[in-house]
Amino acid sequence: MTPAAQSGILCGMTAPDPRANPLLLGHAGPEAMLAEAMRSGRMHHAWLLTGPEGVGKATLAFRFARRLFAGPAPGASLALDEQHKVFRRVAVGAHADLLTVEREYDAKKKKFRREIVVDDVRKVSEFLHLTPAEGGWRVVVVDGAEDMNRNAANALLKVLEEPPPRAILLLVCSAAGRLLPTIRSRCRRLRLAALDDAVMADLMQRYLPDAPPAERERLAALGEGSIGRALQLASGGAIGVSDLVGQVLDAVPELGAERAHAVADALGRDEDAFATFMDLLRAGVAAAVRGVASGRADPEQARLIGARPLDAWVDVWQGLARLQDETEGLHLDKRQAILAGFALLAGR
């Protein structure tokens, strides 16, 4: 089960697992490129699918894998009917010629491992050198390729350097800069852009049909072109948290100690609320910096950013990200982390 699917189960969201998702919107260009590569018979052995988190990269990877197994179709679409036997087998992870590598879920800790380790990647070479069970392609999807540690990345590099015939590697990656340059250079790259407003509205209607339209519109805006992010925020009570983030940023640098402790007490008890708050806090800082840099900041953004140089705010954003990662990864006190984040915002 993919991290995206497990997240959906834990949060009660209705977006399907990428391997079982028949729907791909907003990425006709990359899809057409893959379809043309299939029809031409000049298939590159490794593809790097990059772009923001939650825009459909893994969905496209599994869509391509299904079509490779089922055979090419005319036109620019890779769609396969949900009732097709290949679709059903890929959806449940039962296709003999498909291997998925991803961070594994730790049932005891109820969270995913932080890395893809070398043992996860070693099985790739063995798998790809087997004869295809159904006489066609063997496909490996590395979902979250940026999560490979150094040893895992080096093991994958060996596979890329000597690819076996009739084998395709699909690397799904939201942070290509974290991959080894030698891995990037051996892959044909496809970049998926953030989804536009019309596509976001369509997907929000499909996945959250019972939510009030104004709430769907607000969540779509918070998602910033990522349907995955919008649905994740919906599960974390993002509307209320977003209002709280706005109040905090409006009060910086004069956020009083009593108010700061009240916010920290409220959020520090809820892991989901903490993650949502920190995500939106960084997004708020980033939006304010972009607004000032482009000359389109509203008065509150200009007031917030104007007190310090722009590069100092880059340090603040990075500090907030590091604070969140360390707090969640090392199980540190979330209340103290929030107070430390407020100190960063205030320049202390």
N, C-alpha and C positions, 0 to 999 in steps of 0.2 A: 504494500500500500504506500502511495507516495505521501510526502509531507503535506502536499496540498489536500489530498483526500482525507488524511487524518485530521487536519485542521478543520475541514468541513464537517466531519463527524462530531468533533469535540464542540464545535460552535453551533451545530444544528443548521448550517447553511445548506442551500439547495443547489449550489453550483456543482456539477458533476466532476468526478476525477478526470484529469486530462486524458487518461487512456480510454475513458468511456464517453468522452464528450463528442457528440456528432457536430457541434456547432463551432464555427470559426468565423468571426466577423472582424472586419477592419484590416485584414492582412492579405488582400487579393494579390498584391505584387509578389511578396515572398512565396506564396502558395503557387503562383503561376511559374515562378522560376524553378521550383522543385518539380512541378509537373512537366515542364519542358525538358529538364535534365533527364527525367525518366524516359520520355518519348525519344530523345535523341540517341540514347544508348551510350552516352559519354558521361557516366555517372562518377562524380568525385567520391572518393571513399570516406571522406570525413566532412561533416557540416557543423558549423558553429552558429547556433541560433541565439542571438543576443537581443538585448532590449530591456526595458524596465520590468520589474517584477509584476507578475499578475496580469500580463497583457495577452497571453495565449501562446507562449513559446513552446511549452510542453505539449499543449493541445495540438499544435502544428506538427511537432515531432512524431507523436503517435498517429496522427492523421496520415503523415507521409509513410510511416511504417506499415500501416494497414494497406495502403495503396500499393506499396512494394510487394506485399504478400499476395494481394488479390489480382495484381496486374494493372497496367496502365489503362487510363480511360481518356476519351477524346476531350478536348477543351482544357481550361486552365484550373479546373477544380480537382482536388484530391478526395472529394467526399465519397464515402462508401455507405451504403444503406445499413441502418442499425440492425436489420435482421440478417445481414450477410454473416455467414459462419466465421469469417475472418474477423469481422468487427466484434462479434460476441466473444471470441476466444482472446483477442487482445484486451478487451474490456475487463476480463476476469483474470488476466495474467497467465493464461493457459496456452499461449502460442509457443510451440517448441523452438521457433527460430527467432524469438525476441527475448532479449535480456535487458533488464532495467537496473541501473546502478544509481544509488541515491543514499542519502544519510538514513541510517536505519533507526527505527523507533524502539526506544527502551521502554518496555511495558511496565517495568518496576518503577522507573523514575517518571513515567508518563510524559516523556518528551523525546525529541529526536536528538541523536548524537550531534555534536557540533561539527564533525568532519566526516568526509568520506575517506576511509583508511585504505591502506595498500591491499589488505586482504579482500576488500570489495572489488578492487580493480584487477587483481591477479586472475580472477575467473574469466575476465573479458577475453584474454588471449586464448585460453582453453576453449571457450565457447565459439569464438570466431574461426578456429581452425577445424572445428567439426564440420562434417558434410551437412549442408542444409537438410533438415528433416523432410522438407516438402519440395526439394529440388530447385528452390529459388534463391532468395537472399537470406542472409543472417544479419540481424539488425541489433545494435546496442544503443540504448538511450541512456546517456549520463545526465540525469536530471539534477541541476544544481552543481555544474562542473566546477564552479568557483570554490566549492566547499572541499575539494580534494586537498589533503595535506601534501607536503613535498614528496613523500615517498609514493603516494598514490598517483600524483601527477607524473612522476618519472616512470612509473610502471605503465601508465597510459601512453606516454610518449613513445615507448618501445613498440607498442602496437601500431601507432600512427606511422612510425618509421618503416615498418615492414608489414603493410596491410595484406591480409590474405585475399584471394579473389572472392567475388560475390559476397563481400562483407561491407556493411555501411555503419559508420559511427555517427550518432547525432548527439552533439554536446549542447545542452541547454544551459545558458549562462546569463545571469543578470549583472555580472561585474567582470567583464572580459579582461580588464586590467589586472585581475588577480590570477589569471592563468599564466603559465610559462609562455614567454614569447615563442619558443620553439613549438609549443602546441598550437598556438594561434596561427603560426605560419604554415602549418600543415593542414589547415582546415579551410574550406570555402565558407565565407562568412555571409550570413543573412541577418540583417538587423530588422527587428520588428519595432515599430514606433508605438508611442502611447496612443490609446484609442481616442478618437474624436468624440465630441459631445453627443452626436447623434447615435453613435454605436453604444456609448455608455448608457444613454437613456434607454435604448432598446434592451440591452442586457439587464439593466436594473429592473425593468418591467418584467422580464422573463424570470429572473431569479428571486425577486422580492415583490411578487404581484399583490400581496396584501398590505404592503407598506403604503402610507399616505404619499401621494405624489411629491409633496414638498419635502418629505423626508428622503425619498429616493433622489431627488435633485440635489439635496444638500450632501448626501453621501457620495454621489457621483462627483461632485465638486471636490470633496475631500480626497477622493480616490485619485485625482489628478491623472486621469487617463488609464488607470489600472483597475479593471473590474475585480481582480483578486483582492487588491487593497481595499476597495470600497466594501466588499462583502465581509472582509475581516474586520473592518471598522464597525460595520453594522452589528457584528456580534459582540463588540466591546463597548457598546453604549456610546458611540463616538459623538453623537450630537451634543449630549450634555458635556462630555469631556472637551469637545471643541470650544464650547462656550466658555468653559473654565480656562482653557489655554488662552483664549482671547482676553479674558479678564487679567490673567497673570501678565501677559505681554503689555497690556495697557498700563499696568501698574509699575513695570520696571522703569527705573531702578529703585523706586520708592515702595516696593512691596513690603509691607510691615511684617514684623516678626510674628505677630499673632495670626495674621492672615496666612503667612507662609506655613506655619505649623498646622493650621486647620486644614489646608489643602493637602499637606503631606500626610496628616493623620487619615484623611478620607481616602486617599489613593493608595497609600502604602499597605493597606489590608487586602487589596484586590490585585492579583497578578495581572489579569487582563486589563484592568483599568490603568495600572502602572505603565504597561507596554503601550497602550493606546495614547496615554497622556504624553509620554516621552516621544513617541513617533510624531504626534501632532505638534508638540513643542518645537521639535527640530524643523518640521515642515513650516511652521510659522516664522521661525527665524530665517529660514532659507527664502521664503516668499518675500519677507521684508527686505532682505539684502538684494534680491533680484529687482524688486521695485525701485529701490534707491539707485542701484547701478544703472537701470534703464531710464531713470528719470520719470517713472510712472508710479512712484510710491504715494499711498494716501497719507494724510497728515500724521496718523498714528504710527505708521511704518517709518516715516521720516524722523519722527521724534525718537523712536526706539533706536534706530540705527545711527542717527546723527551724533550721538554722544561719544562714539568711538569710531576709529578707522574701519573700513570694510574688512581688511584682512584680520582684524581682531575678532570680528564676528565669525569668520571662517574658523578660527580657533575655538570659539564658543560652540559652534555646530559640531565640530569634531570632538570636543570635550563632552558634550551631551551624548553623542553616539557611543563614545568609549565608556562613559558612566553607565549607560543602559546595558551595554554588552557585559561589562564586568559584574554588574549587579545581578543580571539574570543568569549569567554563566557560573558565577561563584556563589549564588544564593545569598547575596548580601542584603542588608536591611534596606528595603525599598523606601521607607520613610526618610532615612538619612540620605539616600541617593537623590530624592526629590529636593531636599533642602540644599544639597551640594549643587544641584542643577540651578536652583534659584541664585545661589552665590555666583555661579558662572555668569548668569544673565546680568547680574548687578555689577559685574566686574571685580568681584572680590576673590 
